[in-house]
Amino acid sequence: MTFKEQRFKQIASNPNNADLVKASDEFFLETVKARYSYNFDWLGFPVIQYPQDLVALQEIIIETKPNLIIETGFARGGSSIFFASMQSLVFNDASSNTNVITIDISFNQECLGKVMSSRFGDRIIPIEGSSTDHQIFLKVKELATEFDSVMVFLDSMHTSSHVLQELRLYSKLVSPGNFICVMDTAIGYLPNAMHNDRPWSTNDSPLQAANKFLNENDQYMHRDDIDNKLLVSVARNGYLQRKS
């Protein structure tokens, strides 16, 4: 049995390991309480993601080679830097036609300035406004026509209605075989009491949006092998691949 075959066998067996699943779920719950996702940087920029999901995103980018990555939700800019740096590695050419479009309803200007003045700033296109605004979408759609491999990463407002609108819009831009990654679906697995100060909740989260989207759109499938691999992830049931 090859190394890859051994790996696939182990990943497929993970959901049947009750102790491992229980430990993963308990660890995830405690990390949410401890604001674990705020602990990390990518190339010196705060990246509010779990390391496990960054590894998964890296694998997806290596596999699908998107020369355009559309991101909703800028936060402090670390994920924009992550995507741009991964494109730089994959394409190995600073002058290649690769871009990251980052959309935010209101950018943190200090963070945006640092991102745009970084070595990856010329790859990043910031667009301010709501990701579900039709004019914003049309602007992104026009920019996307210049690229042949497009990936989407959703991490803005986490209510089900907002994410479902994003899915219905931006899924149209994803290239066959590529991904639309719905972050924070894990909200749907957490106790409701953990969302008291937020506009979203256990039953009103990206998880419900992703499930509804898959029920109405047969062009996409959920990659449960990614969940089985990571075990600890904010995007459980959120890695959606467009069928080739």
N, C-alpha and C positions, 0 to 999 in steps of 0.2 A: 504494500500500500504506500503510495507516495505521500509526501508531507501535506500537499493540498487535500488529498483524499482523507487523510487523518483529521485535518482541520475541519473539513465539511461534516464529517461524521460526528465530531465533538460538538460543533455548533448545533447540528440537528438534534442532538441529545440533550442540550441544555434545558429546554422547556420541561423535560421529564424528570429533571433533578430537583425535587421539591425543596431540599435544603438550600440549594444554590439560589433558586428563585426566591425563596423566603428571605434569605440573607440580602439579596440584591434589593428587594422591595423595602426591607427595613432600613438598609443603608440609604436608599434614595430618599425615603421620608425624612430621615434625620438630616441629610444634606440640605433639603429644602428649608428646614427649620433654621439651619446654620448659615443660610445664604451662600452656600458653597460655590455657586456659579460666578460669584463676584470675586473669586480669589485669584484669577489667572490673567496673564498677559499673553499676547502674541506679538513677537518682535517689539516688545516694549509698549504695546497699546492694550488697554483693558479690553478683554474679549469676554463678554458675559455669556459664556457657554460652558457646558461640561466637556472636559477633555475627551471623554468617550465619543461624544458627538463630533468633535473636531476631527478625530481619527476617522470616523465614518465618512464625514464630508470629504476628507482628503482622499479616501479610497474611491469615492464616487467621482471626484474630479479627475483622478488618474485614469479611471475606467472610461469616462465619457468625454473628457477633454473639451469642456465648454469654453468657447472663446468669448462668450458673454454670460455673465452671472448677474441676475437681477435680484436685488436684496430689498426687502421692505423692513424698515426698522434699523436705524443707524446706531442708536444708543451712544456709545463712546468711541465707535469707529474701529474696534478691534476686528470685527468680522469682515469689514471691508478690506482691511489690511491682509487678513488671512486669505481671502479669496484672490486678491490681486497678487499676493506673493506665491500662491499656489499656481496661478496662471503663468507667472514668470518662470517657475520651475518646470512646469509641464511643457511650455512652448520654447523655453530656453532662448528667448530672443526678446530683448527689451523693446524692439521696434515692431514686434508682431501685432496684428490687429486683434487685440484682446482688451476687454473692458469689464468693469464692474459698475453697474448702475445701482446706486443706493438711494432709496426713497424714504423720506421722513417728513412727518407733518410739521415738525419744527426742529431744526438741527441745533445741537449744542455747538455754538459757533467756535468756542475754544478747541473742542475736540476736532471739529471739521477742519479748522485751520491747520492743526498738527497733521492730520491725515493727508490733506492736500499738499502740504509742504514736504511730505515724506518722499522717499525714493520711489514709491508706488503711486504717488498722487496723479501722475499723468495717465494712469489706467482707470481712475475712478471718476465717475460722473454723478455728482449729487443732484437730486431733484427734490425740491421742497414742496410738500403738499400731501394730501391724503392719497394713499395707494389705491383707494377705490374710487377716487374722482375720475370721471370718464376722460377728461382732458389730460390728466396725468397719464392715464393708461395709453391714450392715443400717442402721446409724446414718446413713451417708452416703446410702444409698438413700432413707431417709425424708426427709432434708433435700432431696434432689433433686426430690421430687415437687412442690415449690413453684415449679419453674423449667421453662420451655418450650424452652430452648436450652442444651444441656449439652455441654461439651468436656472431655476427659480428657488429662492430661499425666503420663506415667509416668517417674519418675527416682529410684527408690529403690534397693533391692538389684538388682544387674545379672545375677544368674544366670538362666539360661534358665527353670528351673522356677518361680522366683518371678515373673518377668515374665509367663510364660504364665498363672499363676494370676490375676495382676492383669488381664490382658487378658480372660480368661474372665468375670471378675466385672464389671469396670467398663465393658466394652463394652456391657453391657446398659443402661447409663444414658445413653449417648451419643445425642443427638438425630439423626434422619435428616438427612444432609447435613453433619453436623459431624464432628469428628476425634477420634481417640485417637492421641496423639503418643508414640511409643516412643523415648525418648532412649538414647543410647549403644549403639545397634545397631552403631556403628562398631567396637566391641570385636571383633566378628566378622571384621573385615578387618585387624586388627593382628597382628603376630608374637606368638606365644604367650609368648615371653620377656619381653614387656612387662607380663605379668599375674602374675608369679611371687609377688607379695605380696598377691594378691587372691583372693577365693573364686570369681571367675568366670574365664573363659579364652576363647580364640578360638573354641572349639567349644562353649562353654557360656555364651552371652551373650544379650542381648536380641534379636539378629538371628535366632537359631534360634527363639526364642519367637514373634517376629512372623511368621516364615515358616510355622511350624506352625499358628499361629492363623488365618492367611489360608487355609491348606489345609482347615481344618475349619469355617470360618465364611464363607459366601458373601454375608453382608450387608455385608462390608467389602472395600475395594479399596485397593491401594497407589498413591499418587500419585507416580509416577516423574517427572512433570514438575517437582515441587519439587526432587528430587535433581538433575535436569539443570540446573536454574536455579542452585542453590547451589554445586554441585561440591565445596565444602569444608563438611562437616557432620558432627556426631556422631550424626545420626539418619538416616543413609542407609538407605533401605528401611523407615523407621520412621514415615513420615507416612501414617497409615491413615484413610481417610474412609469413614464409613457411607453406604451408598447411599440415595438419597432414596426 
